[in-house]
Amino acid sequence: MTHVGDDRFAKMLGDLYPYGKTTTTYHRVPAEPVDRAAILAEIADMAHAEDARGDRGTVSGSLYCGDHDHYHFLGEVFDLYSHANVLQRDMYPSATKFEGEIIAMTSDLLHGTGVGVVTSGGSESLITALYSYREHARQTRGVTRPNVVMPVTAHVALDKGAHWMGIEVRHAPLTEGYVADVAEMSKLIDDQTIALVGSAANYAHGLIDPIEEIAGLALSRGIGMHVDGCLGGWLLPWVERLGYDLPLWDFRVPGVTSISADTHKYGYALKGSSVLLYRDKDLRKNQYFTYPDWPGGLYVSPGFAGSRSGGILAATWAAMLATGESGYLAAADGIMRTAVTIRDGIRADIPELEVFGEPTFLVAFKAAGDLDIYLVNDALMAQGWRMNPLQLPPGLHFCITRPNTAPGVAESFLETLRGAVAYAEQHHGEPAQSGAVYGFGGTPQGNAMVKAVMVGVLDAMHEVAPDVPAS
């Protein structure tokens, strides 16, 4: 018997290997070198084909800049340092300039003290922050059974890091406005709590948690508070400067002790860079690792990573300089105008849908009645739109980036969305092809099935294309 979930799983696996029939699959190193021009041509064909979808402006998130001249410039910068290992500062002292100034510029943007580190991305920033809080609590308060309190919408990388480091995660529910319920967070704190977490903005719904309230709670209980600004950290400051009414969420808020902000998102750097800021050096030093007794010499490491390419540091630094305040403000203006058009268009003209809370640059929506939002997504996908599906409750979100700000994109999306709602109404009761697997969650049996599927996909992502018959 075949189930919708089986079909969906098979399709997901098939989507991972689109080049199985069109390119050579390598199972071993070729006996002779492959011509470099041929390699470049094959890579270029794949890259251009894959970029075309995002360049149309029909993709939520993923591509934050979309300017291929900018990418080419950063590629040139990366090329100059791609071979450099920034661990070896005696050989590459420029890494100290790049890293220090990336941290300083990010800190200035978020009203910090200039204390931080550069990481490989949001997940590493969040997990590193957790580690610092765990070690700080162990050393200063003797905490042996650490827990962290955060809303259910906090990024799942925190759950991953907590799983690895033996930290209990205590999830607090949301208010009716879909932000952290601070009163419920308060009930979860005890003498083993190492930190509280809030988001600016959260991934699911694009909403800013009540950071001032959470930070005040943290201060009153003598614990730290991390703001996950991985998504919004390099955009919200410019949005505020444009005159949009935003709550305070950065280091201007007493009680906020660390913030993460991804430079490879709205900082328009290449993928693989994020900044983790601390209010003071005393907290930051907890993430350092030093080992004086190794036969290989004195070993020092600022975090989880060992070798790092100087290309990422150089390109991130170059992205900030090449964009400048005027560039960031112009990008933020286009993003917010687009987001407001989509938000207001849904509220005014599509009563079958409901927008989550009061969004800024990311607009999330769900069915207002018994409409199947995943059927809506099926219809959007058929028209070339790639949204991010949500669950608990079911929904979709559109994270607005620079490619989406092209003239006519917002209006085209709203028109397609109206048609997608009509499609869902016409096909009411039929199983959706997109997001259908979510429907199996929420029970031990269902979650076990979902996890098995997810593990299968991860396995497939690390394997070569299966043998396929020639066309």
Steps between C-alpha positions, in 0.01 A plus 500: 500500500639840402442803723530869424798507734671226296450697178625817663812323629573353158462842341731660757768241424454544128537877532843452657641342184389709199838452330503122515411472129680807367845490661764245586468359852840448664545215744878529506771747407541497119818332376601808302432867571178631351541804278459815710297678234259206488467504879427872504248467219311224678495691828388818322212320333374368834548833679322706235208258484460498876535877536231570241218412740617732773579779256131511399414618852263211570700346784449571870827571682802294391648768267535822695692718255432378149754736342732287288747785454526512879549123514771521235680775692488295822623198305801698386573601860454143619737375233786705646467331841326170425817304580580690821446336840412776745632291788846600380491868584876533470460425128168679450475795741240651267254253653519694826416822317208340316357314799543784747338752270210268409431466872539873560263600219237247608534608862461866404183414310354324805624750762745252649840530665708354219537155657427202278616228262435406138351154444405290199128575524197536722507147635859532618425839655202365692671182613811693605288738705339203676842358577619832645196526726536141614867547591437836665220356713713201596792716607313781673195323645599135512223398260517126425161437335479791255180604328409778260157662477372618164177529299397215271584722202867539598725361229540123508881533483475578871328165557774332298774665703325421826468137393873481432599673824264339748290811557131461572277715278187642659262628235251769591175548306407807298249774564199550275725735303743212430790644702666366814275484806728652762277403792523136392876531454526623858339182629766286333804667661678337793845507659642291213388734221799635311327747265181622339456538123290727281496560125523811281343381287405135526528273198146363497292817513747786463396652833711675763456352846447741794874533555476773763272285715712187458820690576338657807404154619856380443639793699263436788609136519872565455543311173601587145277570202584420137325671210493291184535768236646260245219579258422862577818627659642653183166638377295628795745782589457648151124448517496701822706777340243518221240599759314173553373452855695212653540390862846516651681169476877561487764597757307816586286266708649437847517127561584402141839334538559354152366534145557297185468662156568328170710702259430244228131595500413870491867596537529377139821306564578158358352198672695387802517806727321621811591720795446411865519804726534508878438785739838439665819300467433305818219312329685460170806337658287200594488389137879497463701179516862504610727200552859561615617136536471363146824371341405690186534831681282749681150462356246782498165503323220758523218253439383178339672552166863417436632601160305777331542651157614859495286543191179515701636765736637712217180472295275580798705809580491602135121451482446744785723765347367457148137530615537788744226665705327639192492159337362328808234770544392477137474122520302518826264755348420275205461196722260673739291653222462154348420336833238763585337459158473124549388524864233760430391326181430176686311678776293713265422264214543137610268441798562126483852562637622650826837668551692394811540792741657828391783411262778716365703356208370141519129441447354174631140397450263214572149397410230704670258204481520136393697572185800267452796738483713227344261480205556874466872426495450232233346759272771756574770245423332413171536868404869508594476653848708351781363579844614360835241263651427523872333272750349520848289672370519435125599805299732650241743786515652733246835639616554809285848549356645727234399282199136524616509881483508511119207694350182298480614203707283579805192562285562182302531300820172633639320417175645148500416458868134587433493234232671252734232555762233433236685180405504385863129564532428305182710204619384501862550161665764381255848420637759772440828409334700765681537493875284188525757332721429754771159348542659188647666692783377564850484138618780261603423274203468788258813676617695174479393466135591861426843456660563186297418689180721792604792265574451340161521839330816588693656169398416571138652849518838342574499236229568503127213484254351152466550320172237607250432366151628708212242718326 
